Amino acid sequence: MNTRDVASIRRRLLAWFRKNARPLPWRATRDPYRIWISEVMLQQTQVAAVIPYFKRFLKHFPTLPKLAQADEQMVLRLWEGLGYYRRARDLCRAARLLRNNKYRTIPDDPEVVRTLPGFGRYTTNAVLSQAYDRRLPIVEANSRRVLCRLFGIERLPRDAELWQLAESLLPQRSVGDFNQAMMELGALVCTATNPHCESCPIAVHCRGRRMGRQDHIPVRAPSAEVCLVDEVAVIVQRDDRLLIVQRPDAGRWARMWEFPHHVRAPGESVLDSVQRLLTSLGLEGTVGDEIATIRHRVTRFQITMVCVQVHHPRGSAQAGTYANLTWVRPQDLHAYPLSTPQRRLARRLHADD
């Protein structure tokens, strides 16, 4: 693409963005802290879902020092429902590292920022370009689609190639706006299906459109095969309290709380699986009725969790493979961070109660 075309793309896209950009709460500021929170929340999550979380999070933790001194369990509780909870734990870790090095916000220093937990190439460049107008490119799902169509790439592109193309389009100024414009164009106009080419400000430069291939670009990687998983969960009640356990420091849903559950062995009945789970917790009891069946998806895993009540528990509860355990009144469950399927189960218990 020649210099004149690149200049036209920059000019047209920035003008379109300034006229059509959605009035999102994180766009009303150049505060690097708020931009950071928004970018982390937006990873793997739709904009509409993020807005209430962003507002609530900033109400509790309006500055980096406030986040740095926050209890991680409170951060996880506020994050509950957004998924990919490692993002929240990395926010806490990064905030504390910055505080310990006397920073009160995200510094205008790519070398420092890249060393922080959760700051890959995209997050580093997105935050610094928007907050400080650093001339750094971004590539994510929406801008990737725009780049593939704009340059007519009819194959699976290499990541390095897309980053190079993104950098080649960057203006000298208003870099943050340009990066946002690329993402906004992909979200609103250059959509995954039925792109609105007639409304695109850079359609005149789009090779994919000239080739009539916009509906076939970008080429999609083969989808991972769905893996079916059967689990059982136990709702163990002693007097007026329920048993909940805390997950280990590593792995899925790290350090979050849940009702004990595990994967059923092949061919294992629900009853036998419940008894095996109770044994691992150092408990015995009378297995009651099924309370609920919770179905949910985690990456390529389709999970069916049968939830069973256990009456008259005997024995001294042991954490086993969990990091911790506690007995909690049902009305206090709101204070503990739970995964989305576990929160659904907690609400079901509250409704039945």
C-alpha positions in Angstrom: 0.0 0.0 0.0 1.5 3.3 -1.0 2.1 6.4 1.1 -0.9 8.3 -0.3 -3.3 5.4 0.5 -1.9 5.1 4.0 -2.4 8.8 4.6 -5.9 8.6 3.3 -6.8 5.7 5.6 -5.5 7.6 8.6 -7.4 10.7 7.8 -10.7 9.0 6.9 -10.6 6.6 9.9 -9.8 9.3 12.5 -12.6 11.5 11.1 -15.1 8.7 11.2 -14.1 7.8 14.7 -14.5 11.3 16.1 -18.0 11.4 14.6 -19.2 7.9 15.4 -17.3 6.6 18.4 -19.6 5.2 21.1 -19.6 7.3 24.3 -18.0 4.7 26.5 -17.1 5.7 30.1 -13.3 4.9 29.7 -13.1 7.2 26.6 -13.9 10.3 28.6 -10.4 10.2 30.2 -6.7 9.9 29.5 -6.1 8.5 33.0 -3.9 5.5 32.3 -5.2 3.6 35.4 -8.8 3.8 34.2 -7.8 2.9 30.6 -5.9 -0.1 32.0 -8.9 -1.4 34.0 -11.1 -1.0 30.9 -8.7 -2.8 28.6 -8.3 -5.7 31.0 -12.0 -6.1 31.5 -12.7 -5.9 27.7 -10.5 -8.9 27.0 -12.7 -11.9 26.0 -15.8 -9.8 27.1 -18.5 -7.8 25.3 -18.5 -4.0 25.7 -22.1 -3.9 27.0 -21.3 -6.5 29.7 -18.2 -4.5 30.8 -19.8 -1.1 31.4 -21.5 -1.9 34.8 -18.5 -3.8 36.0 -16.2 -0.9 35.1 -18.3 1.7 36.9 -18.7 -0.5 40.0 -15.0 -1.4 40.1 -13.9 2.3 39.8 -16.3 3.2 42.6 -14.5 0.9 45.0 -11.0 1.3 43.6 -10.8 4.8 41.9 -7.0 4.9 41.9 -4.0 2.6 41.6 -3.0 3.1 45.3 -6.5 2.1 46.3 -6.3 -1.1 44.2 -2.8 -1.8 45.5 -4.1 -2.0 49.1 -7.3 -3.9 48.3 -8.0 -7.4 49.6 -7.8 -9.8 46.6 -11.0 -11.6 47.7 -12.9 -8.3 47.4 -11.5 -7.7 43.9 -12.5 -11.2 42.9 -16.0 -10.7 44.3 -16.4 -7.5 42.2 -15.0 -9.3 39.2 -17.4 -12.2 39.6 -19.3 -13.0 36.4 -16.6 -11.5 34.0 -14.7 -14.8 33.9 -11.0 -15.3 33.3 -10.3 -14.5 36.9 -6.6 -14.5 36.4 -7.1 -11.0 35.0 -8.3 -9.8 38.3 -5.5 -11.4 40.2 -2.9 -9.9 37.8 -4.5 -6.5 38.4 -3.8 -6.8 42.1 -0.3 -8.0 41.6 0.6 -5.3 39.1 -0.9 -2.6 41.3 1.2 -3.7 44.3 4.4 -3.9 42.2 3.9 -0.4 40.9 3.1 0.9 44.4 6.2 -0.8 45.8 8.2 1.0 43.2 6.7 4.4 44.1 4.4 4.7 41.0 0.9 6.1 41.6 -0.4 5.1 38.1 0.7 3.3 35.0 4.0 5.0 33.9 4.8 6.3 30.5 7.5 3.7 30.1 7.0 0.6 27.9 10.0 -1.2 29.3 8.6 -1.0 32.9 5.0 -1.7 31.9 5.9 -4.9 29.9 7.4 -6.5 33.0 4.1 -6.3 34.9 1.7 -9.2 35.4 -1.0 -9.3 32.8 0.7 -6.8 30.4 1.3 -8.6 27.1 2.0 -6.7 23.9 -1.6 -5.8 23.3 -2.4 -4.4 26.8 0.9 -2.5 27.0 0.4 -0.8 23.6 -3.3 -0.2 24.1 -2.9 1.6 27.5 0.2 3.6 26.5 -1.1 4.7 23.1 -4.4 5.9 24.6 -3.0 7.5 27.8 0.3 8.9 26.4 -0.1 8.8 22.6 2.8 6.4 22.4 3.2 5.3 18.8 2.5 1.6 19.4 0.2 -0.6 17.4 -2.5 -3.0 18.6 -3.9 -6.2 17.2 -7.0 -7.9 18.7 -10.0 -9.6 17.3 -11.7 -6.6 15.7 -8.6 -4.9 14.3 -7.3 -8.2 13.1 -10.5 -8.6 11.0 -10.1 -5.1 9.6 -6.5 -5.6 8.7 -7.1 -9.0 7.0 -9.9 -7.5 4.8 -8.1 -4.2 4.2 -5.0 -6.0 2.9 -6.9 -8.9 1.3 -5.3 -11.7 3.3 -7.0 -14.9 2.2 -5.1 -17.3 4.5 -4.3 -17.7 8.2 -2.0 -14.7 8.8 1.1 -14.8 11.0 0.8 -12.7 14.1 4.1 -10.9 13.3 2.7 -10.0 9.9 -0.5 -8.4 11.4 1.5 -6.5 14.0 3.8 -5.1 11.2 0.8 -4.1 9.1 -0.9 -2.4 12.1 2.3 -0.5 12.8 2.6 0.6 9.1 -0.8 2.4 9.4 -0.1 4.4 12.6 -0.2 8.2 12.3 2.4 10.3 14.0 -0.2 11.8 16.4 -3.6 10.7 17.8 -2.3 7.2 17.9 -4.6 6.2 20.8 -7.6 7.4 18.8 -6.4 5.6 15.7 -6.0 2.3 17.6 -9.5 2.7 19.1 -10.9 3.6 15.6 -9.5 0.3 14.2 -11.3 -1.6 17.0 -14.5 0.4 16.7 -14.6 -0.1 12.9 -14.4 -3.8 13.4 -17.0 -3.8 16.1 -19.6 -1.6 14.4 -19.0 -1.8 10.6 -16.4 -4.4 9.6 -18.3 -7.0 11.5 -17.6 -10.8 11.5 -20.7 -11.5 9.4 -22.5 -9.2 6.9 -20.0 -6.4 7.0 -21.5 -2.9 6.3 -19.1 -2.0 3.5 -21.4 0.8 2.3 -20.8 2.6 5.6 -17.1 2.0 5.9 -14.9 5.1 5.7 -12.0 3.2 4.2 -13.9 0.9 1.8 -12.3 2.6 -1.2 -8.9 1.2 0.0 -10.2 -2.3 1.0 -8.6 -5.1 -1.2 -11.0 -7.6 0.3 -14.0 -5.7 -0.9 -12.5 -5.1 -4.3 -12.0 -8.8 -4.6 -15.6 -9.5 -3.5 -14.1 -11.6 -0.7 -15.1 -9.6 2.4 -17.5 -12.3 3.6 -14.8 -14.9 3.4 -12.0 -13.0 5.1 -10.5 -13.5 7.6 -10.0 -17.3 7.3 -10.9 -18.9 10.6 -8.8 -21.4 12.4 -10.4 -24.8 13.0 -12.5 -24.8 16.1 -11.4 -27.0 19.0 -13.4 -30.1 19.6 -15.9 -29.8 22.5 -15.1 -32.0 25.4 -18.0 -33.2 27.6 -17.4 -33.3 31.3 -19.6 -34.7 34.0 -19.2 -33.5 37.6 -21.0 -33.8 41.0 -21.2 -31.2 43.7 -22.2 -31.7 47.3 -24.2 -29.3 49.4 -23.2 -30.3 52.9 -25.2 -28.6 55.7 -24.3 -28.7 59.4 -26.8 -26.9 61.6 -27.4 -23.6 59.9 -24.1 -23.5 57.9 -23.0 -24.8 54.5 -19.5 -26.2 53.7 -17.6 -24.2 51.1 -14.0 -24.7 50.0 -11.3 -22.4 48.5 -9.5 -23.4 45.4 -5.7 -23.6 45.3 -3.4 -20.7 44.3 -3.0 -22.0 40.7 -5.3 -23.2 38.0 -8.9 -22.4 37.0 -10.8 -20.1 39.4 -7.7 -19.9 41.7 -8.4 -18.7 45.3 -12.1 -18.5 44.7 -14.7 -20.3 46.8 -17.1 -23.0 45.8 -19.2 -25.9 47.0 -17.0 -29.0 46.8 -17.2 -30.8 43.4 -15.2 -33.0 41.2 -15.2 -34.9 37.9 -17.1 -38.2 37.8 -14.9 -41.1 36.8 -15.9 -42.9 33.5 -18.9 -45.2 34.3 -19.2 -44.0 37.9 -22.7 -43.4 39.2 -23.7 -40.1 40.8 -24.0 -41.8 44.2 -20.6 -43.4 44.0 -19.0 -40.2 42.9 -20.6 -38.3 45.8 -19.4 -40.9 48.3 -15.8 -40.6 46.8 -16.0 -36.8 47.1 -17.2 -37.0 50.7 -14.4 -39.4 51.6 -11.8 -36.9 50.2 -13.3 -34.3 52.5 -13.1 -36.6 55.6 -16.9 -36.7 55.8 -19.7 -39.2 55.8 -23.4 -38.5 55.4 -26.7 -39.4 54.0 -27.0 -38.6 50.3 -30.2 -36.7 49.6 -32.0 -35.5 46.5 -30.5 -33.8 43.5 -31.0 -30.1 44.0 -30.0 -28.8 40.6 -28.1 -29.6 37.4 -25.9 -26.8 36.4 -24.6 -26.7 32.8 -21.9 -24.3 31.7 -19.0 -23.9 29.2 -15.4 -23.2 30.0 -13.3 -22.8 26.9 -13.8 -26.1 25.0 -15.2 -28.0 28.0 -19.0 -28.4 28.2 -19.6 -29.2 31.9 -22.7 -30.8 33.5 -22.6 -30.6 37.3 -25.2 -32.6 39.2 -25.6 -30.9 42.7 -26.7 -33.2 45.5 -27.6 -32.4 49.1 -25.9 -34.3 51.9 -27.7 -34.7 55.3 -26.3 -35.5 58.8 -22.6 -35.0 58.0 -20.2 -36.9 60.3 -16.5 -36.5 60.6 -14.0 -33.6 60.7 -14.0 -31.8 57.4 -10.6 -31.7 55.7 -9.5 -29.4 52.9 -7.9 -32.2 50.9 -6.9 -30.9 47.5 -8.4 -27.5 48.3 -6.5 -24.6 49.9 -9.0 -23.9 52.7 -12.6 -24.6 53.9 -15.2 -22.9 56.1 -18.7 -23.3 57.2 -20.8 -20.3 56.2 -24.4 -19.2 56.7 -26.3 -19.1 53.4 -27.0 -15.4 53.8 -23.3 -14.7 54.0 -22.4 -16.4 50.7 -22.6 -13.0 48.9 -19.3 -12.0 50.6 -17.4 -14.8 49.0 -16.2 -14.7 45.3 -17.8 -17.6 43.5 -17.5 -18.7 39.8 -20.6 -18.1 37.7 -21.9 -21.7 37.8 -21.3 -21.8 41.6 -23.1 -18.5 42.0 -26.0 -19.9 40.1 -26.1 -22.8 42.5 -26.0 -20.5 45.5 -28.9 -18.5 44.1 -30.8 -21.7 43.6 -30.2 -22.7 47.2 -31.4 -19.2 48.4 -34.5 -19.5 46.2 -35.3 -22.9 47.6 -34.7 -21.8 51.1 
